[in-house]
Amino acid sequence: MSKTFDEKLNAYAELAVKVGVNIQPGQRVLVRAPIESSQLVNAIAKSAYQAGSPLVSVMYHDDQLSLTRFENAPSGSFSTYAEWEASALLECAKRGDAFIKISGTDPDLLKDQNQDNISMAIKSAQEHMAEFMQYPMSDKIPWVVISVPVPGWAGKVFPGLREEDAMAKLWDEIFRTCRVDRENPIDAWQAHLDNLESHSKKLNDYAFDALHYTGGGTDFTVGLPKGHIWKSGGSVAASGVTFVANLPTEEVFTLPHKDRAEGIVKASKPLNYGGTVISDFSVRFEAGKAVEIQAAQGQETLQKLIDTDAGASKLGEIALVPHRSPISDSGLLFFNTLFDENAASHIALGKAYRFTLKGGKEMTEEEFNEAGGNNSLTHVDFMIGHDALDIDGIQADGTRISVMKQGEWAM
């Protein structure tokens, strides 16, 4: 017997609470969400209270209000930021609250707006949020990102459909890729996490010195620092509680050495960044740094991303995802990094996760930098995986071992 929409929504909320952040009795929850997601937020709050949370607080945001600012605010005002928001997040993080972020935005929201203003606003937000971001980037707190359909996003994924039909289809895809349609979603997630963990263990056992990517316009070698750690879906917060930061997730990932990236990577999917779509692009690296970019659409936006600061032109993450996965098998382009990055192997420009390096969470910034870790205000993933991508692991003695062949696990 198939589940009703309300049953799936409640199961989705329960996944976010019990698998995503794994709420503990007495722990507060902060939800950040689009204004359209109140039904899901209420379901999350109900599940969190039933799990023993004393308080669920919500910060809503509105795409249309953001657009109104870019259309009407003075052009020199976009470095202005609501400091109270960063302060509130930091206060909650210091207390050890759980963080649930609900992602849902129109990919084309700001496509016609001034790119300098967009870049200024993004950088200002990154600067104000930098202290707070140390908490999720170091796994000090439990956090999860999930998604909710909004009309602009649904219409982008399913063009030509009536709004209500596009919304319904996008909900179906979110439920399916998050395994909400399974008889017992929590058990299904545990089995999936165990499978991802088996791949990360194999990679950690090999302790590769570098990876070499070839196929589809990509010819790229990236070095790995000594002590790098391949992570999968599950993480452990400072409190010792396990959590899953992304629902859905299909990746295993680690940090690259910030100074050891050479060659060209070609994106296999468009990137939605700051309300602008960047498509059909490639990046050439020398000595770890992005030195040349080409893009059919959004090149100015991509260049501004790379120019954010010194670390934005270098890599902070490499992630391996098999070509065959629930998201990839859908054949859909989601224009949402949470989904598209879990349909394809990807890399990220900018800040590295401290927990992907042995001892990284305890290192000073200088020690982390010397070990090969990258630091930046930004962290932006883009997809390079496809069914023609081969990845070889290179050991310290030069031995090559096939890690992925034609986009699938080869180990």
ABEGO torsion letter per residue (X at the ends): XBBBAAAAAAAAAAAAAAAAAGBBBGBBBBBBBBAAAAAAAAAAAAAAAAAGBABBBBBBBBAAAAAAAAAABBAAAAABBBAAAAAAAAAAAAAGBBBBBBBBBBAAAAAABBAAAAAAAAAAAAAAAAAAAAAAAAGABBBBBBBBBBAAAAAAABBGBBAAAAAAAAAAAAAAAAGAABABAAAAAAAAAAAAAAAAAAAAAAGBABBBBBEGGBBBBBBBBBGBBBBBABBBBAAGBBBBABOBBABBBBBBBAABBBEBBBBABBBBBGGBBBBGBBBBBBGGBBABBBBABGAAAAAAAAAABAAAABBABBBBBBABBAAAAAGBBAGBAAAAAAABBBBBBEBBBAAABBGAAABBAAAAAAAGBBBBABBBBBBABBAABBBBBBBAAGBBBBABBGGBBAX
